[in-house]
Amino acid sequence: MKVIVQTAALQEALALTGGIVNARSPKPVLQCVKLVAENDTLWVMATDLEVGCRFQVTQVKVEQPGEALVPSDRLVAIVRESGGDESLSIETDKESCNVKGAGSRFTIFGYDPAEYPAIAEFPGEGSFEVPSAVLSDMIGKTLFATAKAHSHYAISGVLWEAEGKKIQLVATDGHRLAQVRGGLATPATGACTAIVPTKLMGLIQRVAGGADEKLAVKIDDNQILVRTSKATLVSSLVQGNFPKYGDVIPKESNRKATINTANFEHRIRQAALLTNEESRGIKLSFQEANVTLSSRAPETGEAEVECPISLDGEPVDIGFNPTFLVDVLRIIDTDELVVEMSAGNKPAVIKSGNDFLYVIMPVDLG
């Protein structure tokens, strides 16, 4: 294999594929990226056996087709430090890979490309298409609410549900739940349901293109493929049964508070300053025209701040984990939000616009 490739384009490809490579894998080939040069294209591939990527680099001149299997960390470092070079020459000699820039030359010892696991391709049509900007925004509004510990493996991923021209994503960790709806560019072929790993969700956000791009999605029994203009991503689906989230979302409430989003986040951050490991909650006392946020921690002190609101319904006191509140307020993109409550010991619902809601469980402040 011998190619001359634009350095910036190769950096972009390696930035994505390098995030997939498992640097701690006991299998050396899984610490590598695979390079395949053919038909005026350089494919950069990576997999950790759960998630895989095929990234297409077209800013390349293929002088000799071929393949190479190169340790990812070495190649990423070399290309990163060659940022001042407009292009790089990559040439293989058996299992060695020679990288040449302006005034530099590196030889990386690699492996037999035939040893690398196959990464699925995405020919033909998908199950549906979704605007890139829409899916990226939906991922941002759900990914943060997934379970970080794998005690219940199904909630370590995000539930995708697509039917007709609508798509819905749902995430929960058992203490809070985020749900967002969006529109598809092309209708789904039937009802599509999948629990998608968080690693793939993050990769989709990184590779998603401009506002006009459409991402093709194909969901099979045990895997999902996502095709962008530059790359194809593939991942195994999370197995198990996602919780019946409809049972968690309160059907009605008798109190509704309308609050300025930025001001509310600022006040929550202030109230949380004097919490500690033992007292992680803050108390919110909702009144007609304001909400008082207070916290108290032994041997630390007390905090009390106020935030103007408009409350429809009777006053109520309720406690929340401030981290769970800040997490959602960070991703809300409307000037105002609505908090719906029924009682101090019942879940509350935070709504932004018509397509996003967030259920948060109260905490007992004693």
N, C-alpha and C positions, 0 to 999 in steps of 0.2 A: 504494500500500500504506500502511495505517495500523494500527498495533498498539500496545497497552499491555502490556508484558511484565514479569514479575517479574525483578528484577535478578539475584538469586542463580541462578535457573534459566538465564538467558542467559549468565551467567559460566561455569556448568558446561558449557554447550554450546560456548562459544568456547574454553574450556580444552582441549577435545579436538580440535575442528576446527582451532584455531590451530596445533596441533602437526603437522598434515598439510600445511598451506600451505607452499609452497616460496618463501621470501622472496627468493631469489636468481634466481628464474625470469626469463628474458628476456621472457616473456609476462605483461604486467600482469594479465590476468584470472586467472592462476594464483596471484597474490599476494592474491587476494580470497576472501571467503566469500560464498556465495549465500544470501539470505534469501527464503523463500517462505511467504507467509501464506495459509492456506486452512482452512476448516472448523474454526475454533477451535484451530488448530495453527500454530505457527511452526516451519518446517523450517530448520535451519542446516546448510549443506552445504559441503564442502571436498574438493578432490582435487589430487593432484600428478601425475595421469595414471597412476600406478601403484597408489596407495592412495586410497580415497575414503570419505566418511562422510556419512550423512544422520541428523542428530540431531533428535529430536522434542521440542519444548518445548510443553507443554500448559498451563503457567501463564501464559496469555496471553488477551487479549481482542482479537479481530480485528475492527476497525471497518471496514476496507476491504481485501479480498484484493488480493494483488499480489506483485511480486518486486523484489529489489534485489541488486546486485552491488557489494560494498563492500570496500575494502582491509582485509585482516584485521588488520594491526598497529594501524591507527588505531582500528578499532572495539574491538579487545581492550583497548587502553589506555584508551579512554573508559569502557567498561563497568567495567573494574577500578577506575578512580578514582571511579566512581559507586556504590561498594559501600555507602555510607550511605543511598542512595535505595532505597526499597522497590520501586519500579517505574520503568520508563523508557518514554517514548513514542517510537516510531520511525515516521517518515513519509517517504515518498519523493516527489520532484518531478522527473520525468524521470530523469536519472542522478545526482541529488543525494539524499543521505540525511540527514534531520534527526533528531537524537537529543536529546530533552529530558528533563531530570531536575528535581529540586527545586532551583531557582535556577541551572540551567545549561542551555545550548543549544549544540549543535554541528552543523555542516554538513560532511558528508564528500562529496567528489566521487568518484563511482564510475563504473561502466561499464554497458553494455547487458547485462542478464541473459541475453539470447539468445545471447551470445557464449560463455557458460560451457559446458564439456564436460558431457555427460550422466553422471549417476552411477546405476549400476544399482540397481534396487529388488529387494526380496526377497519376492515374493508366494508364498503357499502354503506347502507343507511343505519341510523341508530334507532333507539326506542323513542327518542324525541330530541328536539333542539331547544336550547334556552339561551337568551341573550347573555353574553359574558358579564356585563355590568350587573344584571339582575342576580345571577347566581353568586357572583362575588359578594354582593351586598347581603344576600341571604345567608351565606356562610358566615360572614362577620357577625350576624345577629343571632347565631345559634352555637357556633363552635365553642365559645367561652363557657357554655352551660353544661358541657358534657362531663361525665365522671372522669376524674383523673386516676382514681384507683380502680382496678379491674375486679372488684368484688362481685359486681354484676356485669358481666362482659357486654351484654347488649346495650347498656347505657353508656359504654365507653365510645360509642359511635353516634352518628346523627341519622335519624330516620328520614328517608326521602319518600314522598308519596306524590306521584304524578298521574293525572288522569285528565283527558280532554286537553284543554289549553291552560290548565292550572298545575302548579307544583307547590308543595308544602314541605318545609323542613321543621323537624322537632328535635330538641335536645333536652336532656334532664340528667341531673346527678342525684336525684332523690330528695333534694332540698329546694330546688327551684326548677323551672321549666320554661324554655323559650320556644315560641312557635312563630313562624313567619311564612307568609304566602307570597307567591309571585306568578307571573304569566309566562307561558312558553312561547317560543317563536314558531314551532310547529307542534301540532297536537301529538300526545302520547299514543302509542299503539297499544291500546288497552290500559288497564290499571297497572302501574309499575310501583313496586314497593321494595325498598332495600335499606339496610342499616350500613352506612358508609363509614369506614374508619376515619378518625380525625387526621391521621397523617395524610391521607389522600385529599381531604378537604383543604388542608393548608397548602398543598401543592397546587391545587386548582386555583386558589387565590393568587399564587405566585406566577402562574403561567397564563392566567386569563388576560386577553388582549384588550383592545379598545372597546368603546361603548357600542360600536357597530358590529362587533364580532359575535358570531353565534357558535356555541359549543354543542357538539353532537354527543349524546349520551346513549350508551347501550347497556342495559341491565339484563344479565342472565341469571341463572339459578344461584350461582355462587361467586360471581364477579361483576364488576362494573368497569366500563371503559369510557373515557372522556377524551374526545378529539378536539384540539384547538388548531389554529392555523399553523402552529409551529411544532406541536408535540401531541403524542398520544400517551395518556396515563391509564394504567390498569391496576386494579386492586381486588384482592379477595374481599368479600363482604363479611361483616361481623355476623356471626351465627347467634341464634337465640331469639327469644321473643321480647320485643320492645314493650315497655309498660303500656297499659291502656290509658294513654294520656288524656283521653276525653273525660275519664272519671276524675282526673285531678283538677281540671279547669272548672272553677266555680260557675255555676249556671246563672246565678243572680247575686245582686248585692244591694244594700240599702244605703250605702254611703259612697259618694264620688267626689274626689278631690282633684281639682285642676291646678297644675303647678308649672312654673317656668323650669325647664329642664336644667339649664346651666346653673341657676341659682340653687336649685334643690341639690345638685351634685356638690356644689361648693359647701353648703351647710352640712351635708352628710359627712364630708371629709373633715370639717371642723369638729363635729360632734364625736367623730371616731378617734380623735387625737389622744383622748384620755381613756381609751379602752385598753385592755390587756388580755392575756391568754385566758384568764378566769372569767372576765366579763366582756365577752366579744360582742354583745348586743348593744344597740342604742334604742332608747324609748322615743317613740313619735306620738305626740299628743295632738291630734287633729281637732282644731276648733274652726269656727265659721270663717275667719279671715286669715288665720295663720296656723302653722304647725310648729310646735316646740320640740326640738330634738335635744335629748339629754343623755348623758352617759356618766357612769360612776365606776371607779375602780379603786379597791382598797389599796392604800399606801401610794396612790398615784394622784387622785384628785377627782374633780367633777367638771363637766362641761354642759353648757346650756346655750343653744342658739335658736333663733327664730327664722322662719321662712314664710313669706306671704303666700296664701293659697285662696282658692274659692271652693268651699265645701258645701256640697249638696247632701244633706242628711244630718243625723245626730253626731255630736262629738264622740271620739273614740281614742283609746290609748292602745298602741300595738308596738311590739318589739321586733326588730329585724337585725340580721347580721349586716353590718354596714358594707362589708366587702361585696356581698351579693347585690346590694343596691348600687354601689359605684360601678360594678361590672356592667350592669345593664344601662346605666345612665351614660356611660362612655360611648355606647354604640347607638343610642337613640339620636336620630337626625332631625327630629322635629323640635320647634321652639318650646312647645308645651307637651306635657304628658298627662295622663289621667290615672289616678290610683283608685281602684274600686275595692271596697271592703264590706264585710258583713258583721264582723265581730273581732275583738282583740285576740282571740285564740283560733281564728280561722285564716286560711290562706288569703292573701291579697293578690290582685291582678293589676299589673301596670300595662297600660296600653299606649301605643304611639301610632297615630294614623289608623287606617282600617285594616292593615295587613300584619301588624306585629303585636304580640302580647307576651307577657312574662308573669308567670305565677311564682310567688315567693312564700315560703312557709314562715310563720312567725316564730320567734324564740321566746322562751320563758325567762323573764328578767327577775323573777322572784318577788 
